[in-house]
Amino acid sequence: MRRFLVPLLLATVLVPAAALAAPGAPSDGTVSVKNGNGKIAIVARGSFIGYCDTCSIWVNDPDPTDGEGPLITNSEVSLNLTDTKTFYRGSQMRFRMVGGFWRVIVKGTGIDLSGIGHGQVVLDGAGGSTDGTYQFDGDVYRSMPDFELRFTLGTGN
């Protein structure tokens, strides 16, 4: 009985794992920004959290039913631009967009951001050697670019 049970247990673990890793299956990518100065634009499906010393944040949540709504704390200004678009401005703001599809722009100083998902991310540092660092998919941290630089986050849909 034991000889039969071990292969069966291995099969129940390995078959689903192999199916998840099938070629062409969508895969999430990761992005991290530390103490960034400049602009970060995200058009992606996934989850993103962060903090900024001083910044403005534009959030477009085109389908409010496909995840949690955005959570922004410490904003001094909050303007509903449309049913799906909101503008925030303030200091020491924290932000969280979990699940769903997002269009987000964070522009300011001291931006710390972590995200996982798939879509497009555009980084545009303020220029100079003190504009922070970024990392994609666990690669080494690099200085924020001094010009607009687009990255694909993850693969698939």
Stockholm file with secondary structure:
# STOCKHOLM 1.0

chainA/1-157         MRRFLVPLLLATVLVPAAALAAPGAPSDGTVSVKNGNGKIAIVARGSFIGYCDTCSIWVNDPDPTDGEGPLITNSEVSLNLTDTKTFYRGSQMRFRMVGGFWRVIVKGTGIDLSGIGHGQVVLDGAGGSTDGTYQFDGDVYRSMPDFELRFTLGTGN
#=GR chainA/1-157 SS CHHHHHHHHHHHHHHHHHHHTCTTCCBCEEEEEEEEEEEEEEEEEEEEEEEEEEEEEEEECSCTTSSCCCEEEEEEEEEECSSSEEEEEEEEEEEEECSSEEEEEEEEEEEEEEEEEEEEEEEEECSSTTSCEEEETTCCCEECCSSCEEEEESBCC
#=GC SS_cons         CHHHHHHHHHHHHHHHHHHHTCTTCCBCEEEEEEEEEEEEEEEEEEEEEEEEEEEEEEEECSCTTSSCCCEEEEEEEEEECSSSEEEEEEEEEEEEECSSEEEEEEEEEEEEEEEEEEEEEEEEECSSTTSCEEEETTCCCEECCSSCEEEEESBCC
//
